[in-house]
Amino acid sequence: MITLALPLSLSVLVVASTIAAACPTVAENRVDIYPTAKELPANLLRLYIYFPRAMTAEEGSRHVALLDDKGARVNGAFLATNQELWSPDRDRLTLLLDPGRVKSGLAAHEVLGRALVPGQSYTLVISGAAIDARGCPLGADVVHNFSVVGPDYDTPNPVAWSIGSPRVNSSEPVKVDLGSTHDHLSMAYRLRVVDDKSEIVPGAIELGPEEKSWHFVPREPWAEVTYNLVVDERLEDLAGNRPGVLFDRPVSAEPTEWQSHLSFLPTKDDG
């Protein structure tokens, strides 16, 4: 067998062609952005970008830009850190709006104000040049538009939520209407269902449109017992408010009382 050494330039072309052929198409490069609501509060604390695959270790923030309604970049909107907020599998990037600008009373807020202005529209752009861990680019810019309303100074209030009871012996979801958009990751980790013995009920979580509702599908059918929805004190809305505690509050402020358990009883079929 004879082995021929390719010229360096030709070798590079062959490798590049192989990589290009293996890369997904633009249509397969779906990127999801949370919150999904099209109206967000001026004191929004986080944006999340879900990439279709694990991304490269290069600086992800340089592929992301926040533009105002005139197409100009909003400088200093996101908190600059030495380490970006990637999920362990590197397919989710959390963009933290600079808390110093979000929270009133701090120097950055007083000098620069919030990055998001009520009544204005914004566009989050993820460059198609962003590279995944295999060296494949997204291939096309991803554009996410939203408008900004006034700041949110209401804490999550479980007492005001409504719960739709599922039927006994069914695996119907229990649906909880939260009344407003909450942080989707917080909803996934900070709400749980326990049975009449205070044991966690295993199952799957689904989120409703604009993350305004939380649905839980049990692994086993509902029994004819009283269940409780348990609300962790660290549950957050889009502005970082927690039950009984505002993110934008004086340091000396005491949290207000709130109800951490909501009960529901699965209903029987008629007849």
Buried (B, 14 or more C-beta within 10 A) or exposed (E): EEEEEEEEEEEEEEEEEEEEEEBBEEEEBEBEBBBBBEEBBBBBBBBBBEBBBBBBEEEBBEBBBBBBEEEEEBEBBBBEEEEBBBBEEBBBBBBBBBBBBBBBEBEBBEEBEBBBBEEEBBBBBBBBEBBBBEEBBBBBBBEBEBBBEEBBEBBBBBEEBEBBBBEBEEBBBBBBBBBBBBBBBBBEEBBBBBBEEEEEBEBEBEBBEBBBBBBBEBEEEBBEEEBBBBBBEEBBBBBBBBBBBBBBBEEEEEEEEBEBEBEBBBBEEEE
